[in-house]
Amino acid sequence: MSKKIPSPCIDVCKFRREGHCLGCSMTKSQKKLFKSVKKPDQREGFVQLLVCQQAQMGRYTHWAPAYQKKLDKKKVRVNFPLTK
């Protein structure tokens, strides 16, 4: 991993699933927390946690392709699967 992992946000930002975003599943506090995380391994862990959260909540199959597109655009590679 050579570059900083970008936010898991995919620019939907509609918090209608019990406070979770319809696009990425983050809550507003999780979004705020991600901005404060600076270390690459911690960002990676955060995104992995989010993938697990999405799997548990269901209906987030649209996120992985959209986030992969964002990673490709920023030329960032991650060392973990984006789906569970």
Buried (B, 14 or more C-beta within 10 A) or exposed (E): EEEEBBBBBBEEEEBEBEEBBBBBBBBEEBBEEBEEBEEBEEBBBBBBEBBEBBEEEEEBEEBBEBBEEBBEEEEBEBEEEBEE
